[in-house]
Amino acid sequence: MPTFIAQVVDAYGKTSQETVEAMTPEQVRTILRGKYQSIGKIKKAGFNLDIDLSAIEAALSKVSIKDKAVFSRQFSVMINAGVAIVRCFAVLSDQASNPKLRKALLAISADVQQGGNLSDAMSKHPECFDELYVSMVEAGEAGGVLDEVLNRLAKLLEDMARLKNQIKSAMAYPVAVGLLAVIVFFAMTIFLIPIFANIFKGLGAELPALTQFMLFLSDIMRSPKILIPIFAVIAAVFLIQNYYKTPVGRVQIDSFLLKMPLFGDLNEKTAVARFCRVFGTLTRSGVPIIQSLEIVCNTVGNQVIANAIAGAIGEIQQGGMMSLALQKANVFPPLAIQMISIGEETGELDAMMMKVADFYEDEVEQAVKALTSVIEPLMMVGIAGMVGTILLSMYLPMFSIFDQLG
């Protein structure tokens, strides 16, 4: 029977190795599950290359919003049922499909077993649990309502994932059609046009300007010269990305994203919905307003709106109202400003923020549908133009041949 070596963590958080005879790694995990708090990597004993594939997999993987939402929902249910935190992490780490999240949960479990706070342990893994997540968990620990906070976190992450998926799914069809159209255009230009051009030249036909231009384009695509525009595009993308990392570049590009045709309104509504949803969830969970605004600045996703929120922090610290400070920045829609002002006056700012988030998430959904309905006919016209140009460049020489025959 094969022998396996498993990395295990006992009830005191001590990591060790256990040798077990079993048929499969799954059987090893079943044998050890009742003896240890958590079970890590399992490998077959004997000669093997000392390459930690699990560590490589964890380093290359990325924890998505959906991964955190599923974890938060499951963690909330287990905490509400009275399961100890260490036991929760042992169960959740075993069934976590994301290797990076699984590794983080094992490390957090070990820190908690040694007497550390859950929020402090999570803060050591920013690639899995950001400042927003850690702050809400800290508020839940302080107020003794960790299960409620985790439930709100799960709802927040699910709403963010749903909004993101709506935009992706709506844009998937236009992007796929556009990509297919470009591939067809390149294929016809590279392979089809030269064949017809050689036939026309053999018949002695004079090629019109459009056909000559398409032949010139075909020659470039079939030669190493095609690398020049490819490298130019790559260089432009690289320069834009590096410019976006600078403070001035980030503000200018984000400002353009809010004003660009077709997509500007969608970007603005998405950022406002995210700001209201995150801020409302934080304040409702017991996080102070100033700290909530500081966290939102890092999660809103647009530097222009983040600067407006940062300006509101200074106004609030001096005794001003957040709605007036946001109004001065002139980046938030008037309806959002009015509803925030009403929330401040009635003392129900968190509830009003959630209503504003619901409203603008619905607006984003409608804007995505409207944008899709505009893009689809434009793409059809573009595709017809590309195919028509190729066909026209092939048919125009025929008229010259017909003239010669006549």
N, C-alpha and C positions, 0 to 999 in steps of 0.2 A: 504494500500500500504506500502511495506517495507521502512524503513528509513536507509539511508547509511551515513557514516561519511567519508569525503574525505580530504586528505592532499593536500593543494594547495599552489602555489607560485604566488604572484601577480607581477605586472610590476616593482615594486621596490625591488624585491627579498625577500620580507617578506613571511615567511611560516606561515600558519594558517590552521584551520580546517573548513570545510563547511558541513552543514547537509542538505541532499537532500532526497526527497521522490521520489522513482523510482522503477521500477520492477527489474532491473538488474544493476550490476556495470557498464556495457557498456553504459547503458542509462544515468547513472550518469556522466560518462566521457563525453558523448555527450552534456549534459546540461551545464557542467562547462567549456567546451573547449573554448568558446568564451569570457569567463569572466576573465580567468587567463592565465598566461604565460605557466605554466606547472601544471600537475596534478599527484600526487604521489599515495600512497596506498589508496585503498578504502575498507572499511570494514562495515559490517552490524551493525547497532546500537543495543544495548541490551547486555545481559550477554554473555560474551565470555572469554575464557582464554587469558590472555595478553601475547601471544606468537607472536613475530614478524617473521612470516614465510618468508616474503619477504627478511628480513635482513639475515636470515639463508641461504636462497636460493642464495642470492648475495654473501655471504661469501664462499659458496661451489662451485660456478660456476667459470669458467676461461674464460678470454677473448682471443679468438683465433686470429690468423693472418687473417682469413677470416672475422671475425667480424669487425676488424679494417679496413680492406680493403673496405668492404661494407659501413661502416660509412664514411670513407674518400671520397669515390666516391660520395656519396649522399651529403655530406657537401660541396664538391667542386662545384657540380652543383648548389646548392642553393646559395652559395656565388657568383658564376659567374652570377646568375640571379638577384643579387641585394638584396637578402633577408638579413635582419639584423641577426647578429650572435645569439642574444638572441632568436629570432623567430626560427632560424635554430635548436637550441638545444631543444626548446620546441617541435618541430615536430619530430626530430630524437629520442628524449627520449621516446616519445609516441609509436613509432613503433620499438624501439630496442627490439629484442627478448632476448638478454642476460641481466639478472637481474643486474649483476655487472656493466656492461657498462651503463645500464639505470640509475643506482644510481649515477655513476660518472658524467654522462651528466647533471643530475639535479643539482648536487653540483657545477659543472663548470659554468652552466648557472647562478646560484645565485652569484658566484664570479664575473663574467663578468658584471652582472647588477649593482654590487656595485663599478664598475670602475676599476677592475683589468684587467691585460693583459690575453689574452687567453692562451699563453704559460705558464705563471706563474700558472694559474688555473689548467692547465693540468698536470703540474709537481707535483701537490699534489696527483696525482693518478697514481703512477708508475706501479701498477698492470694492468692498462689499457693502459697507454701511457708512453712508455719507453723514455730513453734519446734521442734516434734517432728521435722519433716522435716529442718530445718537441723542439728539436733543429731546426728541419725543419720548424715547425710552427713559431718559434721565428724569423727565417730568412724570412719567408713569411710575417710576420707582419712588420718587419723592412723595407723590400723592397716594401711593398704595393702590393705584388703578392701572397696573401694567396691562392687564388683559383688555381693558377698554381702549387704552392707547394703542395697543397692537392691532386691535380691531379697526380703529380709525386709520392707522397706518396702512393696513391692508386695503381698506376702502380707497384711500388716497392713491396708493400705487396702482390699484386696479383701474381707477378712473384715468390716471395718467397714461397707463398702457392702452386703455380702450381708445382714448383720444389720438394717441400716436398711431395705433393700428388703423383707425378710420382714415387718417390722412394717407398712410401707406397703401391701404387697399384701394382707395379712390385713385391714387396716382399710378398704381401698378399697371392698369390696362393701357393708359396713354404711353407710359414709358416702354412697355413691351411692344406696342404697335410702332412707336417711333424707332426703337432699336431694330426691329425687323425691317422697317422701311429703309433704314440706312444700310443694312446688310444687303438687301436686294439691290439698292442703288449702286453700291460698290461692286457687287457681283456682275451686274449688267454692264457697268462701265468698264470693268477690267476684262471680262471674257467675251461679251456679246458684241460690243461696238467695234473692236478691231476686226472681227470676222466679217461684218458687213462692210466695213471700210475697205478691206482688201478686195472684196467682190466689186465694189464700186470703182476702185482704182483700176482693176483688171478690165472693166468695161469702158474705161476712159472717161468716166463721169467727173465733172468738176465738183469738188466737195464744197458745200456752203460754209459760211463762217461758224455756224453753230456746230456742225459736224466736226470741223477742224478743232474747235475749242474742246469738244468732248474727247477727241482723239488725243489732244495735248494732255488733258486731265487723265486719260487712261494710261498714257505713257508714264506720267509721273507716278501713278499708283502702282505700276508694274516695275518701277525702278527704285534704287536706294534713295532717291530724292524724297520718297514718301516719308522717310524718317525725319526730315526737317520739320514739317508741320506737327508731327507727333511729338517730337522733342520740344517744340515751341509751346504746345498745349501743356505738356508736363511741367515745363519751366514756369509757365504762367500760373498754373495751379499751385506750384510750390511757393512762388513769390507771394501770391494772394494769401496762402495759409500762414506764412511767416509774418506778413504785414498785419494779418488779423490778430496775431499774438501780441502786437504792440498796443498800448492803451489808445493811441490816436486811431490806429487802423481798426480796432474793434468797434469804437464808437462810430466811425464813418461807415463801415460796412453794415453794422446793425441798423444804423439810421436809414441806409439805402434799402435794407430788407423790409423796413416798415413802410417805405414809400414806393416800392417798386410796383409796376403795373401788374394787375391780376392777383399777385401773391401778397402784396403789402397789407391789405385788409385782413387776410387770413393769418399772417404772422402776428399782427397786432392783437387780434382776438385770441389767438392761442396763448400769447404771453400774458395777457390780462387774465384769462381763465386759469392759467397755472398759478399766477401770483395770488389770486383770490382763494383758490382751493388750498394751496399750501399754507398761506397765512391764516385762513380760517381754521384749518385743522390744527395748526400749532397753538393758536390762542385758546381754542376749545380744549386742548389737552393740558393747559396750564402753563405753557411757556410764556414768559413775559413778552409784552408787545415789542420792546426795543430788540430783544434777542430774536424774536420771530422775524422782524424786518431785516435784521442782519443775515439771517439764514436765507430768507427769500431772495436777497440780493445775489446770492451765489447759486440759486437754483432756477431763477426766472428765465434764463436762457437768452436774454437780450440786454446788452450793456447800456443802451439808452434808457430803457425802463429801469434797469438796476440803478443807474445814476439818479433817476427821479425818486426811487425808493430811499436811496442813501440820503438825498436831500430832505426827505420827509422825516428821517430819523433825527436830524438836527432840529427841525421845527418842533417835533414832539418833545424833545429834551428841553426845549426852551418854553414849553407850555402851549405850543400851537396845536392846531388840528391837522390830522393826517390828510384829510380830504382837500384842505386848502393848499397844503404843500404839494400834493400830487397835481392839483389843478394848475399851479404855477409852472410846472414842468411842461405842460401842454403835450403830453404823450398818451394820456389815458382818455378813453372816450367819455364824453360828458355824462352819459347815462351811468357809467361805473362810478364817476365822481359823486353824482347825486345820491346814489344808493349807499356809498360809503359814508357820505355826510349824514344821511338818515340813520345809519347804524351807529354812528358816534353820538348823535343826539339822543337816541333811544336807549343807549347803553347795551345794544345787542349787535356789536360790530362783528363778532364771529359768525352769528347766524346770518347776518346780511351778506357777509363775504361768501358764505356757502351758496346763498341764493344768486349772487352775482356770478359765481363760478358756474352754477347750473345753467344760467341764462347764456353765458358766453360759450360754454361748451356746446349748447344747442346751436348757437350762431355759427360756431366753427363747423359743425356738421352740415348745416345748410350752405355755408360758404364753400365747403369742399364739393358738395353736390353741384352747386352753381358753377364752380370753377371747372369741374369735370365736363359739364355740359357745354362749356365754352371751348375747352381745349380739344375735345374730340372732333368737332367739325373743322377746327383749324388744322388739326393733324391730318384729317382726310384731304383737305385742300393741299397741304404740303406734300403728302404722298402722291396725290394726283399730279402735282407740279413736277416732282422728281421723275416719275414714270413717264409723264407726257414729254418732258424735255428729252429723255433718252429716245423715246419712240419718234419724236419729231426730228431728232438728229439723224436717225436711220432712214426716215421716209423722205426727207428733203432732197437727197441726191437722186431719188427715183424720178422726180420731176425733170431734172436735168437730163436723165437718160431718155425719158419720154420725148423731150424736145428734140434730142438728137435723132431719135428714131423717126419722129415726125418730119 
